[in-house]
Amino acid sequence: MSKEERRVTGGKGRAKKEVSAGGVVFRRADAAQATRYLLIRDSYGHWGFPKGHVERGETAAQAAQRETAEETGLANLRLLGPVETIDWYFRLRGKLIHKYCHFFLFESTLGEPSPQLDEGITECRWFSLDEAQTELGYENARSVLRHAGELAQSLAP
């Protein structure tokens, strides 16, 4: 049992591992505005990135592309590479879960996002890097965005 599991559980039981994948989507800057990053708002009002479970037979990158397309309605996403893997613990129905989420960078050049309402996504919106950093509700998501921003900037034409 890891030190974190002992801290969270009080030394009782092991956490169930869950793996998911998500996308950080950006659009390159133009003369009118800075590079923009897409965030989604969940049913609790929190801003974050599209993500979901990796299904059997899928790679993390395939799951990230599928989930990002489903939750944002954007079909033409170009995978540019991995950003970061984060993990956290939470409880669901009394069980301790250790969640791992692999994030990938995607570029979107056309189309307007549309939230997947039946999955509780209430809004999709483009933000500047600074605005997105402010809106994100969790520090680990801000870390992912910082790394994605650095990667996107390094890929500029």
Long-range contacts (C-beta under 8 A, 24 or more apart in sequence): 4-89, 5-89, 5-96, 5-98, 8-89, 8-96, 9-96, 13-96, 14-96, 15-89, 15-96, 15-97, 15-98, 16-95, 16-96, 16-97, 16-98, 17-97, 17-98, 17-100, 18-53, 18-97, 18-98, 18-99, 18-100, 19-53, 19-54, 19-60, 19-99, 19-100, 19-101, 19-102, 20-51, 20-52, 20-53, 20-54, 20-63, 20-67, 20-99, 20-100, 20-101, 20-102, 21-51, 21-52, 21-54, 21-60, 21-61, 21-63, 21-64, 21-67, 21-101, 21-102, 21-103, 21-104, 22-49, 22-50, 22-51, 22-52, 22-64, 22-67, 22-68, 22-101, 22-102, 22-103, 22-104, 23-49, 23-50, 23-51, 23-64, 23-65, 23-67, 23-68, 23-77, 23-103, 23-104, 23-105, 23-106, 24-49, 24-83, 24-103, 24-104, 24-105, 24-106, 24-144, 24-145, 24-148, 25-50, 25-68, 25-72, 25-74, 25-77, 25-106, 25-107, 25-108, 26-105, 26-106, 26-107, 26-108, 26-148, 26-152, 27-107, 27-108, 27-109, 27-126, 28-107, 28-109, 28-152, 28-156, 28-157, 33-128, 34-128, 34-129, 35-128, 35-129, 35-149, 35-152, 35-153, 36-126, 36-127, 36-128, 37-126, 37-127, 37-128, 37-129, 37-132, 37-145, 37-148, 37-149, 38-72, 38-74, 38-108, 38-113, 38-124, 38-125, 38-126, 38-127, 39-124, 39-125, 39-127, 39-132, 39-135, 39-136, 40-71, 40-72, 40-115, 40-121, 40-123, 40-124, 41-115, 41-121, 41-122, 41-123, 41-124, 41-125, 42-120, 42-121, 42-122, 43-120, 43-121, 43-122, 45-122, 46-137, 46-138, 47-132, 47-135, 47-136, 47-137, 48-136, 48-137, 48-138, 48-141, 49-103, 49-141, 49-144, 50-121, 51-101, 51-103, 54-102, 60-102, 60-104, 61-102, 61-104, 64-102, 64-103, 64-104, 64-106, 65-104, 65-106, 68-106, 70-116, 70-119, 71-115, 71-116, 71-119, 71-121, 71-124, 72-113, 72-114, 72-115, 72-116, 72-121, 72-124, 73-111, 73-112, 73-113, 73-114, 73-115, 73-116, 73-124, 74-108, 74-111, 74-113, 75-111, 76-108, 76-109, 76-110, 76-111, 77-106, 77-107, 77-108, 78-106, 78-107, 78-108, 78-109, 79-104, 79-105, 79-106, 80-104, 80-105, 80-106, 80-107, 80-151, 80-152, 80-155, 81-105, 81-151, 83-144, 83-147, 83-148, 83-151, 84-143, 84-144, 84-147, 84-148, 86-140, 86-141, 86-143, 86-144, 88-140, 103-144, 103-148, 105-148, 105-151, 105-152, 107-152
